Amino acid sequence: MQRLTKIGFALALAAFGTSGLKAADDDTEFSVKVGLINPQGDLRTMTKQPLGYGGELGYDLKPTKAMGIGLGVNAGFLLARGKKESFETFDAKATYAGLDLIYAAGETPLTIRTGLQLISWDVTSLQPAIGTGAQGETTWKLGFRFGLEYRITKMWSVSSMYNFSHWKSDTTANTSSNPSFVTLMVGYKF
């Protein structure tokens, strides 16, 4: 039930978080993105897998010509399944919500995005010797992301983002790790 509450919170933030901001109708857009994730660093060590998947909802105020900076609110999820045949492997799921600054790259269909996120990790052991079930903190932690988005058409885009966050296990070693991942997503804008 706690997991559903986190997802609901993240989706509500994305859908209604910028309702008070004023902009012309053609300056705002909702987006839905799906794609692959590539676990990096500690996340790769935990899952021992090169790929996972994820999705994201977003609401953007596009960069204006005068300032060249826009604002985006996003909420999403990711899942990186652990390799069951390997020792000390884990399934890692995350729910996140964040705020991006969007920079226009001149008159090109390319934008640069960077921002802060709140990320909640749900890490589950796949090895009975370690103990099954949740293996650490599920509280919201601050994360950071940056990347590029390229507009293929008015409605379709592709994006790649690097995401960095923090997680702490609840084992006797009480180890901290910094799960990071790269996303490659296809987006549709409304």
One Martini backbone bead per residue (centre of mass of N, CA, C, O) as a GRO file, in nm:
protein
  190
    1MET     BB    1   0.056   0.064  -0.019
    2GLN     BB    2   0.298   0.259  -0.006
    3ARG     BB    3   0.363   0.244  -0.309
    4LEU     BB    4   0.094   0.371  -0.410
    5THR     BB    5   0.137   0.642  -0.269
    6LYS     BB    6   0.393   0.726  -0.422
    7ILE     BB    7   0.276   0.717  -0.707
    8GLY     BB    8   0.045   0.915  -0.658
    9PHE     BB    9   0.222   1.154  -0.579
   10ALA     BB   10   0.390   1.173  -0.840
   11LEU     BB   11   0.148   1.210  -1.036
   12ALA     BB   12   0.026   1.463  -0.904
   13LEU     BB   13   0.271   1.645  -0.942
   14ALA     BB   14   0.276   1.632  -1.252
   15ALA     BB   15  -0.027   1.724  -1.305
   16PHE     BB   16  -0.050   1.977  -1.060
   17GLY     BB   17   0.222   2.141  -0.991
   18THR     BB   18   0.167   2.375  -1.243
   19SER     BB   19  -0.125   2.514  -1.230
   20GLY     BB   20  -0.024   2.816  -1.137
   21LEU     BB   21   0.101   2.852  -1.404
   22LYS     BB   22   0.155   3.088  -1.664
   23ALA     BB   23   0.056   3.019  -2.009
   24ALA     BB   24   0.047   2.955  -2.312
   25ASP     BB   25  -0.078   2.689  -2.475
   26ASP     BB   26   0.188   2.664  -2.673
   27ASP     BB   27   0.395   2.654  -2.400
   28THR     BB   28   0.260   2.377  -2.330
   29GLU     BB   29   0.316   2.026  -2.208
   30PHE     BB   30   0.246   1.699  -2.228
   31SER     BB   31   0.409   1.383  -2.125
   32VAL     BB   32   0.511   1.059  -2.255
   33LYS     BB   33   0.744   0.805  -2.134
   34VAL     BB   34   0.948   0.539  -2.276
   35GLY     BB   35   1.202   0.286  -2.171
   36LEU     BB   36   1.539   0.255  -2.110
   37ILE     BB   37   1.779   0.128  -1.877
   38ASN     BB   38   2.119   0.195  -1.746
   39PRO     BB   39   2.296   0.071  -1.517
   40GLN     BB   40   2.504   0.227  -1.270
   41GLY     BB   41   2.727   0.134  -1.065
   42ASP     BB   42   2.558   0.037  -0.790
   43LEU     BB   43   2.319  -0.069  -0.958
   44ARG     BB   44   2.481  -0.280  -1.115
   45THR     BB   45   2.584  -0.433  -0.867
   46MET     BB   46   2.298  -0.520  -0.764
   47THR     BB   47   2.178  -0.650  -1.049
   48LYS     BB   48   2.367  -0.750  -1.289
   49GLN     BB   49   2.247  -0.550  -1.517
   50PRO     BB   50   2.211  -0.362  -1.828
   51LEU     BB   51   1.882  -0.368  -1.802
   52GLY     BB   52   1.580  -0.174  -1.812
   53TYR     BB   53   1.280   0.006  -1.713
   54GLY     BB   54   1.060   0.294  -1.802
   55GLY     BB   55   0.869   0.590  -1.688
   56GLU     BB   56   0.703   0.913  -1.785
   57LEU     BB   57   0.576   1.217  -1.661
   58GLY     BB   58   0.493   1.548  -1.803
   59TYR     BB   59   0.541   1.917  -1.754
   60ASP     BB   60   0.584   2.193  -1.981
   61LEU     BB   61   0.768   2.495  -2.006
   62LYS     BB   62   0.879   2.640  -2.257
   63PRO     BB   63   1.117   2.800  -2.395
   64THR     BB   64   1.191   3.120  -2.433
   65LYS     BB   65   1.333   3.356  -2.631
   66ALA     BB   66   1.416   3.560  -2.415
   67MET     BB   67   1.546   3.339  -2.200
   68GLY     BB   68   1.584   3.011  -2.273
   69ILE     BB   69   1.390   2.910  -2.030
   70GLY     BB   70   1.246   2.632  -1.872
   71LEU     BB   71   0.987   2.418  -1.722
   72GLY     BB   72   0.982   2.097  -1.541
   73VAL     BB   73   0.763   1.827  -1.462
   74ASN     BB   74   0.821   1.504  -1.298
   75ALA     BB   75   0.722   1.147  -1.323
   76GLY     BB   76   0.838   0.812  -1.215
   77PHE     BB   77   0.980   0.492  -1.321
   78LEU     BB   78   1.172   0.193  -1.226
   79LEU     BB   79   1.325  -0.124  -1.350
   80ALA     BB   80   1.572  -0.356  -1.206
   81ARG     BB   81   1.654  -0.668  -1.258
   82GLY     BB   82   1.787  -0.931  -1.122
   83LYS     BB   83   2.031  -1.180  -1.129
   84LYS     BB   84   1.954  -1.491  -1.009
   85GLU     BB   85   2.241  -1.649  -1.051
   86SER     BB   86   2.357  -1.443  -0.864
   87PHE     BB   87   2.534  -1.312  -0.616
   88GLU     BB   88   2.404  -1.062  -0.462
   89THR     BB   89   2.102  -0.983  -0.564
   90PHE     BB   90   1.875  -0.724  -0.699
   91ASP     BB   91   1.587  -0.555  -0.694
   92ALA     BB   92   1.512  -0.235  -0.859
   93LYS     BB   93   1.305   0.031  -0.748
   94ALA     BB   94   1.159   0.346  -0.868
   95THR     BB   95   1.044   0.662  -0.748
   96TYR     BB   96   0.976   0.985  -0.911
   97ALA     BB   97   1.028   1.347  -0.858
   98GLY     BB   98   1.055   1.664  -1.050
   99LEU     BB   99   1.275   1.943  -1.150
  100ASP     BB  100   1.329   2.128  -1.451
  101LEU     BB  101   1.557   2.270  -1.661
  102ILE     BB  102   1.512   2.433  -1.985
  103TYR     BB  103   1.729   2.448  -2.265
  104ALA     BB  104   1.790   2.613  -2.540
  105ALA     BB  105   1.943   2.528  -2.872
  106GLY     BB  106   1.838   2.750  -3.016
  107GLU     BB  107   1.680   2.655  -3.331
  108THR     BB  108   1.673   2.379  -3.237
  109PRO     BB  109   1.532   2.054  -3.131
  110LEU     BB  110   1.720   2.103  -2.884
  111THR     BB  111   1.748   2.007  -2.535
  112ILE     BB  112   1.839   2.099  -2.205
  113ARG     BB  113   1.846   1.903  -1.900
  114THR     BB  114   1.801   2.000  -1.547
  115GLY     BB  115   1.774   1.844  -1.208
  116LEU     BB  116   1.566   1.769  -0.941
  117GLN     BB  117   1.503   1.487  -0.714
  118LEU     BB  118   1.275   1.252  -0.585
  119ILE     BB  119   1.379   0.934  -0.442
  120SER     BB  120   1.245   0.595  -0.423
  121TRP     BB  121   1.364   0.297  -0.300
  122ASP     BB  122   1.314  -0.065  -0.395
  123VAL     BB  123   1.492  -0.320  -0.241
  124THR     BB  124   1.537  -0.670  -0.340
  125SER     BB  125   1.613  -0.977  -0.250
  126LEU     BB  126   1.727  -1.297  -0.419
  127GLN     BB  127   1.863  -1.404  -0.143
  128PRO     BB  128   1.809  -1.600   0.131
  129ALA     BB  129   2.077  -1.542   0.293
  130ILE     BB  130   2.006  -1.229   0.320
  131GLY     BB  131   1.709  -1.188   0.265
  132THR     BB  132   1.398  -1.115   0.218
  133GLY     BB  133   1.306  -0.830   0.082
  134ALA     BB  134   1.359  -0.547   0.205
  135GLN     BB  135   1.699  -0.360   0.205
  136GLY     BB  136   1.594  -0.056   0.282
  137GLU     BB  137   1.540   0.244   0.214
  138THR     BB  138   1.219   0.438   0.126
  139THR     BB  139   1.294   0.711   0.131
  140TRP     BB  140   1.330   1.026   0.034
  141LYS     BB  141   1.568   1.137  -0.207
  142LEU     BB  142   1.813   1.319  -0.341
  143GLY     BB  143   1.850   1.412  -0.685
  144PHE     BB  144   2.011   1.400  -1.015
  145ARG     BB  145   1.981   1.552  -1.353
  146PHE     BB  146   2.091   1.501  -1.703
  147GLY     BB  147   2.027   1.614  -2.055
  148LEU     BB  148   1.866   1.517  -2.364
  149GLU     BB  149   1.637   1.656  -2.618
  150TYR     BB  150   1.474   1.540  -2.922
  151ARG     BB  151   1.283   1.671  -3.182
  152ILE     BB  152   1.131   1.508  -3.440
  153THR     BB  153   0.851   1.621  -3.381
  154LYS     BB  154   0.592   1.776  -3.239
  155MET     BB  155   0.525   1.492  -3.071
  156TRP     BB  156   0.815   1.362  -3.100
  157SER     BB  157   1.073   1.207  -2.886
  158VAL     BB  158   1.411   1.201  -2.760
  159SER     BB  159   1.593   1.073  -2.467
  160SER     BB  160   1.878   1.149  -2.242
  161MET     BB  161   1.960   1.046  -1.903
  162TYR     BB  162   2.129   1.131  -1.605
  163ASN     BB  163   2.113   0.955  -1.287
  164PHE     BB  164   2.140   1.057  -0.936
  165SER     BB  165   2.172   0.889  -0.610
  166HIS     BB  166   2.045   0.757  -0.291
  167TRP     BB  167   2.128   0.470  -0.069
  168LYS     BB  168   2.031   0.256   0.222
  169SER     BB  169   2.097  -0.001   0.400
  170ASP     BB  170   1.983  -0.262   0.662
  171THR     BB  171   2.225  -0.387   0.731
  172THR     BB  172   2.489  -0.433   0.938
  173ALA     BB  173   2.667  -0.245   0.751
  174ASN     BB  174   2.511   0.004   0.646
  175THR     BB  175   2.521   0.075   0.344
  176SER     BB  176   2.611   0.293   0.096
  177SER     BB  177   2.468   0.424  -0.210
  178ASN     BB  178   2.487   0.528  -0.577
  179PRO     BB  179   2.247   0.518  -0.776
  180SER     BB  180   2.265   0.489  -1.131
  181PHE     BB  181   2.131   0.617  -1.455
  182VAL     BB  182   2.037   0.558  -1.793
  183THR     BB  183   1.825   0.704  -2.031
  184LEU     BB  184   1.606   0.579  -2.306
  185MET     BB  185   1.352   0.776  -2.461
  186VAL     BB  186   1.017   0.789  -2.569
  187GLY     BB  187   0.808   1.065  -2.673
  188TYR     BB  188   0.480   1.211  -2.603
  189LYS     BB  189   0.304   1.504  -2.700
  190PHE     BB  190   0.008   1.716  -2.608
   0.00000   0.00000   0.00000
